[in-house]
Amino acid sequence: MRGRAMKYFRPLYILISVILLTACTFGGGRPGWVDGASREYPASRFLLATGSASAPEDAKSRALANLAKIFEVKIDDISRDESSAWRETAGEGTVQGGSQLTVRYIDAYTTKLLEGANVVEQWFDRESRLHYALATVSREQLSAKLSGEIRQYDHHSQSLVAKSQQTRDPFRSAQYLYQARLAQQQRAALQRDLQIVDTRGHGIRPLWTAAQLERRIDEQLQRMPINTEVLSDSFGKLMRALRGGVSAAGMNYTKDNAEYRLSGTLDVEDKGLVDGWYWYRGALEVTLIRVRDDSIMATHRWPLKAAGQTKTQAAVRLDDQVLDKLTKNLKEALLAYTDQAAR
């Protein structure tokens, strides 16, 4: 009799087990990671992010996108939905982050930085009819990648600083230092990411800050005795603007015994009255020349256009534009020429 009873109830046991298992997966037993906690993927070892959507694949895409948002990476937006992104740090169990309404339907996309990211858990909430997904990436893996790239930038910067010390030309030295400063600025972005990944928040200490390299650049520019010349000038005020630019760039203007010469050309065309406005269009070009051998050290060209309700007003605005470009942008324009000229 007992054997018959067990034989009768066995299918019922199996059915109940299946129902319980299904309930845990689809609607019952809300996983802790949905609310920001996961025993299987502790925050001390992983960066985590969740995503939710009405379709499972969309939930997975949003979870990966929210993981990328920790590093403020641009992601393609297609439509609107609610998602959340959060992160934790292991420092005394502190949780950082929050929920936000995001205008995003994310195409499955991850950055190169997050190549190792995976969707490791999914859950369906029967009440809200939403699918949830958990995306993770190993802190150790990301740390190794970021650390390697940071060291590459440091090695490149060290090489450039060494070149700046070896050359006797102060402008060429400033160019090498400028390149090193750009490398350290890019390194700083990686350092910020590494401080997110590193639970201690330290990263790798830089050899120089961008500000320190900027001071070295200024020291080299101050060693440059330079004068100015105007090759052509449609308005007759270019010489004043050139000298203002030299002064603003921190170079040492001199009339005699100059080692460098900054040549300027201002070509402007009067376009007359167009739709009730008087227009001028043209271009400003500057060239830095080393006097001893007439070598072109750097050159730059700015397009110009100015309009006014009178010709006088348009001319004044063009003058202001020329002065503004030389006093605010000359230093950067000349140093940036090294990106191709002085490698």
C-alpha positions as CSV (number, residue, x, y, z in Angstrom):
1,M,0.0,0.0,0.0
2,R,2.8,2.4,0.9
3,G,4.6,1.6,-2.3
4,R,1.5,2.3,-4.3
5,A,1.1,5.7,-2.5
6,M,4.7,6.7,-3.2
7,K,4.2,5.7,-6.9
8,Y,1.0,7.8,-7.0
9,F,2.6,10.9,-5.4
10,R,6.0,10.8,-7.2
11,P,4.8,12.7,-10.3
12,L,3.2,15.3,-8.0
13,Y,6.6,15.8,-6.2
14,I,8.3,16.3,-9.6
15,L,5.6,18.8,-10.6
16,I,5.9,20.8,-7.4
17,S,9.8,20.8,-7.7
18,V,9.5,22.2,-11.3
19,I,7.0,24.8,-10.2
20,L,9.3,25.9,-7.3
21,L,12.4,26.1,-9.6
22,T,10.4,28.1,-12.1
23,A,9.2,30.5,-9.5
24,C,12.7,31.2,-8.3
25,T,13.9,32.0,-11.8
26,F,10.9,33.9,-13.1
27,G,9.4,36.1,-10.5
28,G,9.9,34.6,-7.1
29,G,12.9,35.0,-4.8
30,R,14.1,38.4,-5.9
31,P,17.9,38.1,-6.2
32,G,20.0,40.4,-4.0
33,W,21.9,41.7,-7.0
34,V,18.8,43.5,-8.4
35,D,19.1,45.8,-5.4
36,G,22.8,46.1,-5.5
37,A,24.3,43.2,-3.6
38,S,25.9,39.9,-4.8
39,R,27.6,37.3,-2.8
40,E,28.9,35.5,-5.9
41,Y,30.4,38.7,-7.3
42,P,31.7,40.8,-4.4
43,A,32.5,44.4,-5.0
44,S,36.0,43.9,-3.7
45,R,36.7,41.8,-6.9
46,F,34.2,43.0,-9.4
47,L,32.6,46.1,-10.8
48,L,28.9,45.5,-11.2
49,A,25.9,47.1,-13.0
50,T,22.3,46.1,-13.6
51,G,19.9,46.8,-16.4
52,S,16.1,46.2,-16.8
53,A,13.8,46.0,-19.8
54,S,10.7,44.3,-21.2
55,A,12.9,42.0,-23.3
56,P,15.8,40.0,-21.9
57,E,18.3,41.0,-24.6
58,D,17.6,44.7,-24.0
59,A,18.2,44.1,-20.2
60,K,21.5,42.6,-21.0
61,S,22.5,45.4,-23.3
62,R,21.5,48.0,-20.7
63,A,23.5,46.2,-18.0
64,L,26.6,46.3,-20.1
65,A,25.9,50.0,-21.0
66,N,25.5,50.9,-17.3
67,L,28.8,49.2,-16.6
68,A,30.4,51.4,-19.2
69,K,28.8,54.5,-17.7
70,I,30.9,54.0,-14.6
71,F,33.7,55.3,-16.8
72,E,31.6,57.9,-18.5
73,V,31.9,56.2,-21.9
74,K,29.7,57.4,-24.7
75,I,27.1,54.8,-25.7
76,D,24.6,54.9,-28.6
77,D,21.1,56.0,-27.5
78,I,18.1,54.8,-29.5
79,S,15.0,55.2,-27.3
80,R,13.9,55.9,-23.7
81,D,13.7,53.6,-20.7
82,E,14.6,53.4,-17.1
83,S,17.9,51.9,-16.1
84,S,20.2,52.0,-13.1
85,A,23.9,52.0,-12.6
86,W,25.8,51.6,-9.4
87,R,29.2,50.6,-8.1
88,E,30.6,49.6,-4.7
89,T,33.9,50.0,-3.1
90,A,35.4,47.6,-0.6
91,G,36.4,50.3,1.8
92,E,34.5,49.4,5.0
93,G,31.6,48.2,2.9
94,T,30.7,51.6,1.5
95,V,28.2,51.6,-1.4
96,Q,28.3,54.4,-3.9
97,G,25.9,55.1,-6.7
98,G,22.2,55.4,-7.3
99,S,19.3,55.1,-9.8
100,Q,18.5,57.4,-12.6
101,L,16.0,57.8,-15.4
102,T,18.0,57.4,-18.6
103,V,17.1,58.2,-22.2
104,R,18.6,55.0,-23.5
105,Y,17.7,52.0,-25.5
106,I,21.2,50.5,-25.8
107,D,22.4,48.6,-28.8
108,A,24.7,45.8,-27.5
109,Y,27.9,47.8,-27.2
110,T,30.9,47.8,-24.9
111,T,34.1,49.8,-25.1
112,K,37.5,48.3,-25.5
113,L,38.1,48.9,-21.8
114,L,35.3,46.5,-21.0
115,E,36.1,43.7,-23.3
116,G,36.1,41.3,-20.4
117,A,32.6,42.3,-19.2
118,N,29.9,39.6,-19.1
119,V,26.3,39.3,-18.2
120,V,26.4,36.7,-15.4
121,E,22.8,36.7,-14.0
122,Q,19.3,37.3,-15.3
123,W,15.9,37.4,-13.6
124,F,12.3,38.0,-14.6
125,D,9.9,39.9,-12.3
126,R,6.4,38.6,-13.0
127,E,4.7,41.5,-11.3
128,S,6.4,44.3,-13.2
129,R,6.9,42.1,-16.3
130,L,10.5,43.3,-16.5
131,H,13.7,41.3,-17.2
132,Y,16.8,42.2,-15.1
133,A,20.4,41.5,-15.9
134,L,23.6,41.7,-14.0
135,A,26.9,42.6,-15.8
136,T,30.3,42.3,-14.2
137,V,33.9,42.8,-15.0
138,S,37.0,41.7,-13.0
139,R,38.8,44.5,-11.2
140,E,42.0,42.6,-11.5
141,Q,41.7,42.3,-15.2
142,L,40.8,46.0,-15.7
143,S,43.6,47.1,-13.3
144,A,46.2,45.2,-15.3
145,K,45.0,46.7,-18.6
146,L,44.9,50.2,-17.3
147,S,48.2,49.9,-15.5
148,G,49.9,48.7,-18.7
149,E,48.6,51.6,-20.7
150,I,49.6,54.1,-18.0
151,R,53.1,52.8,-18.0
152,Q,53.2,53.2,-21.8
153,Y,52.3,56.8,-21.5
154,D,54.9,57.3,-18.7
155,H,57.6,55.7,-20.9
156,H,56.6,58.0,-23.8
157,S,56.7,61.0,-21.6
158,Q,60.1,60.1,-20.2
159,S,61.5,59.8,-23.7
160,L,60.1,63.3,-24.6
161,V,61.4,64.9,-21.5
162,A,64.8,63.4,-22.2
163,K,64.7,64.9,-25.7
164,S,63.8,68.3,-24.4
165,Q,66.9,68.2,-22.1
166,Q,69.2,67.1,-24.9
167,T,68.3,69.8,-27.5
168,R,69.9,73.3,-27.2
169,D,67.0,74.9,-29.0
170,P,64.5,76.3,-26.4
171,F,61.5,76.2,-28.7
172,R,62.2,72.7,-29.8
173,S,62.6,71.8,-26.1
174,A,59.2,73.4,-25.4
175,Q,57.7,71.4,-28.2
176,Y,58.9,68.1,-26.7
177,L,57.6,69.1,-23.3
178,Y,54.3,70.0,-24.9
179,Q,54.0,66.5,-26.3
180,A,54.9,65.1,-22.9
181,R,52.2,67.3,-21.3
182,L,49.6,65.9,-23.8
183,A,50.6,62.4,-23.0
184,Q,50.3,63.1,-19.2
185,Q,46.8,64.5,-19.8
186,Q,45.8,61.3,-21.5
187,R,47.4,59.4,-18.8
188,A,45.4,61.3,-16.2
189,A,42.1,60.0,-17.7
190,L,43.4,56.4,-17.4
191,Q,44.5,57.2,-13.8
192,R,41.0,58.3,-12.9
193,D,39.6,55.0,-14.3
194,L,42.2,53.0,-12.4
195,Q,41.3,54.8,-9.2
196,I,37.7,53.6,-9.7
197,V,38.9,50.0,-10.3
198,D,41.5,50.0,-7.6
199,T,39.7,49.4,-4.3
200,R,42.3,51.5,-2.5
201,G,41.7,54.4,-4.9
202,H,45.4,55.1,-5.4
203,G,46.3,54.2,-9.0
204,I,49.9,54.9,-10.1
205,R,51.6,58.0,-9.0
206,P,52.7,60.2,-12.0
207,L,56.3,61.3,-12.5
208,W,55.1,64.8,-13.4
209,T,51.7,66.6,-13.4
210,A,50.5,68.5,-16.4
211,A,51.0,71.7,-14.4
212,Q,54.6,70.9,-13.7
213,L,55.3,70.3,-17.4
214,E,53.5,73.5,-18.3
215,R,55.9,75.4,-16.0
216,R,58.8,73.8,-17.8
217,I,57.3,74.9,-21.2
218,D,57.0,78.4,-20.0
219,E,60.6,78.4,-18.8
220,Q,61.8,77.4,-22.3
221,L,59.6,80.0,-24.0
222,Q,61.1,82.7,-21.8
223,R,64.5,81.8,-23.2
224,M,63.5,82.8,-26.7
225,P,64.6,86.2,-27.9
226,I,62.1,87.0,-30.7
227,N,61.0,89.8,-32.9
228,T,58.1,90.2,-35.3
229,E,57.5,91.1,-38.9
230,V,54.4,91.7,-41.0
231,L,54.5,90.3,-44.5
232,S,51.1,91.7,-45.5
233,D,48.3,93.4,-43.6
234,S,44.9,94.4,-45.0
235,F,44.0,96.4,-42.0
236,G,47.3,97.9,-40.8
237,K,47.1,96.8,-37.2
238,L,48.7,93.3,-37.3
239,M,52.1,94.3,-35.9
240,R,50.4,95.4,-32.6
241,A,48.5,92.1,-32.5
242,L,51.7,90.0,-33.2
243,R,53.6,91.7,-30.3
244,G,50.6,91.2,-28.0
245,G,50.6,87.5,-29.0
246,V,54.3,87.1,-28.3
247,S,53.9,88.7,-24.9
248,A,50.9,86.5,-24.0
249,A,52.7,83.4,-25.0
250,G,55.5,84.2,-22.6
251,M,58.3,84.6,-25.2
252,N,60.9,87.3,-24.8
253,Y,60.3,90.1,-27.4
254,T,63.3,92.1,-28.5
255,K,64.1,94.3,-31.4
256,D,67.8,93.4,-31.5
257,N,69.7,90.1,-31.6
258,A,66.6,88.1,-31.9
259,E,67.1,84.3,-32.4
260,Y,63.6,83.8,-33.7
261,R,61.2,85.8,-35.9
262,L,57.4,85.6,-35.9
263,S,56.1,86.5,-39.3
264,G,52.4,87.4,-39.9
265,T,50.1,87.7,-42.9
266,L,46.6,89.1,-42.7
267,D,44.7,88.9,-46.0
268,V,41.1,90.1,-45.8
269,E,38.4,90.6,-48.5
270,D,35.6,93.1,-48.2
271,K,32.4,91.2,-49.1
272,G,30.3,94.3,-48.9
273,L,26.6,94.4,-47.9
274,V,24.9,90.9,-47.7
275,D,21.4,90.6,-46.3
276,G,21.7,93.9,-44.4
277,W,25.2,93.1,-42.9
278,Y,28.6,94.2,-43.9
279,W,31.0,91.3,-44.1
280,Y,34.8,90.7,-44.1
281,R,36.4,87.3,-44.8
282,G,40.0,86.3,-44.9
283,A,42.8,84.4,-43.1
284,L,45.5,85.1,-40.5
285,E,48.7,83.1,-40.9
286,V,51.8,83.1,-38.6
287,T,55.1,81.4,-39.1
288,L,57.9,81.0,-36.5
289,I,61.4,81.1,-38.0
290,R,64.8,80.4,-36.5
291,V,66.9,83.3,-37.6
292,R,70.3,81.6,-37.8
293,D,69.3,79.2,-40.6
294,D,65.8,80.5,-41.6
295,S,64.3,77.2,-40.5
296,I,60.5,77.1,-40.2
297,M,59.9,75.9,-36.6
298,A,56.1,76.2,-36.7
299,T,53.2,77.7,-38.7
300,H,49.5,78.1,-38.3
301,R,46.6,79.5,-40.2
302,W,43.2,80.8,-38.9
303,P,40.2,81.5,-41.1
304,L,38.5,84.8,-40.3
305,K,35.0,86.3,-40.8
306,A,33.3,89.2,-39.2
307,A,30.0,91.1,-39.8
308,G,28.5,94.3,-38.6
309,Q,25.6,96.7,-39.3
310,T,28.2,99.2,-40.5
311,K,31.6,98.7,-42.2
312,T,33.3,100.3,-39.2
313,Q,31.6,97.9,-36.8
314,A,32.6,94.9,-39.0
315,A,36.2,96.1,-39.2
316,V,36.4,96.6,-35.4
317,R,35.1,93.0,-34.9
318,L,37.6,91.6,-37.3
319,D,40.4,93.5,-35.5
320,D,39.2,92.1,-32.2
321,Q,39.1,88.6,-33.6
322,V,42.7,88.8,-34.8
323,L,43.9,90.1,-31.5
324,D,42.0,87.5,-29.6
325,K,43.4,84.6,-31.7
326,L,47.0,85.8,-31.2
327,T,46.8,86.6,-27.5
328,K,44.8,83.5,-26.5
329,N,45.8,80.8,-29.1
330,L,49.3,81.6,-30.4
331,K,51.2,79.6,-27.8
332,E,49.1,76.4,-28.3
333,A,49.1,76.8,-32.1
334,L,52.9,77.0,-32.4
335,L,53.6,74.2,-29.9
336,A,51.0,71.9,-31.4
337,Y,52.9,72.0,-34.7
338,T,55.3,69.6,-33.1
339,D,52.8,66.8,-33.4
340,Q,54.1,66.3,-36.9
341,A,57.4,68.2,-37.0
342,A,59.4,67.2,-34.1
343,R,58.9,63.5,-33.4
